[in-house]
Amino acid sequence: MKTKLVLLAIALMFCAIPMFAQGGAAAAPAGGNIWVPVAAGFSMAIASGLCALGMGRAVSGAVEGIARNPAALKGINNAMILGLVFMESLALYVIVIIFVKVV
């Protein structure tokens, strides 16, 4: 087991060597990179779609839980709102990253 860990550490060190060998950033071509806005649009579409799927499943689970146990309404409602906030923050983080990278 110890031999495997040592070999893994050595392999990781050899993989990290090219990272330190890179020079400075190259100058961007005159036209710039036209694919950055396209990739940003796709990333926002994927993040928004997955947020919507997650929110739908969360609300569905919360409604099902409330239907099974109406007395737990307050606890389920609070947990659902907190979960929805975290899911929505994913889309907001993506849009902030897009604005920083593209604009």
C-alpha positions in Angstrom: 0.0 0.0 0.0 2.8 2.4 0.9 4.6 1.6 -2.4 1.5 2.5 -4.3 1.2 5.8 -2.5 4.9 6.6 -3.2 4.5 5.8 -6.9 1.3 7.9 -7.1 3.1 10.9 -5.5 6.0 10.5 -8.0 3.6 10.3 -10.9 1.8 13.4 -9.7 5.1 15.3 -9.4 6.0 14.4 -13.0 2.6 15.6 -14.1 3.1 18.9 -12.4 6.5 19.7 -14.0 5.1 21.1 -17.3 3.0 23.6 -15.2 6.2 25.3 -14.0 7.9 25.2 -17.4 5.4 27.5 -19.1 6.4 31.0 -20.2 4.5 34.2 -19.9 1.1 34.7 -21.5 1.1 35.0 -25.2 -0.4 38.0 -26.9 -3.9 37.6 -28.1 -4.4 37.6 -31.9 -5.8 40.8 -33.4 -9.2 39.3 -33.9 -9.4 37.9 -30.3 -11.1 34.6 -29.5 -14.5 34.6 -31.0 -15.5 31.3 -29.2 -15.5 32.8 -25.7 -19.0 34.3 -26.0 -20.4 31.2 -27.6 -19.0 29.0 -24.8 -20.3 31.4 -22.3 -23.8 31.2 -23.8 -23.7 27.4 -23.7 -22.5 27.4 -20.1 -25.3 29.7 -19.1 -27.8 27.5 -20.9 -26.6 24.3 -19.2 -26.4 25.9 -15.8 -29.9 27.4 -16.1 -31.4 24.1 -17.4 -29.8 22.1 -14.6 -31.0 24.7 -12.0 -34.5 24.4 -13.4 -34.4 20.6 -13.2 -33.1 20.6 -9.7 -35.6 23.2 -8.5 -38.4 21.1 -10.0 -37.3 18.0 -8.3 -36.9 19.9 -5.0 -40.3 21.4 -5.1 -41.8 18.1 -6.1 -40.1 16.4 -3.2 -41.3 19.1 -0.8 -44.9 19.0 -1.9 -44.8 15.2 -1.7 -43.4 15.4 1.9 -46.0 18.0 2.9 -48.7 15.7 1.4 -47.5 12.8 3.5 -47.1 14.8 6.7 -48.9 18.2 6.8 -47.6 18.9 10.3 -44.0 19.2 9.0 -45.0 22.1 6.7 -42.8 24.7 8.4 -39.6 22.6 8.5 -40.0 21.3 4.9 -40.8 24.8 3.6 -37.7 26.3 5.2 -35.4 23.5 3.9 -36.9 23.8 0.5 -36.4 27.6 0.3 -32.8 27.2 1.5 -32.2 24.6 -1.2 -33.8 26.7 -3.9 -31.6 29.6 -2.9 -28.5 27.5 -3.2 -29.6 26.2 -6.6 -30.3 29.6 -7.9 -26.9 30.8 -6.7 -25.3 28.4 -9.2 -27.0 30.3 -12.1 -26.0 33.6 -10.6 -22.3 32.5 -10.2 -22.3 31.4 -13.8 -23.6 34.8 -15.0 -21.0 36.6 -12.9 -18.3 34.5 -14.4 -19.6 35.2 -17.9 -19.6 38.9 -17.2 -16.0 38.8 -15.9 -14.7 36.7 -18.7 -16.6 38.1 -21.7 -17.3 41.7 -20.9 
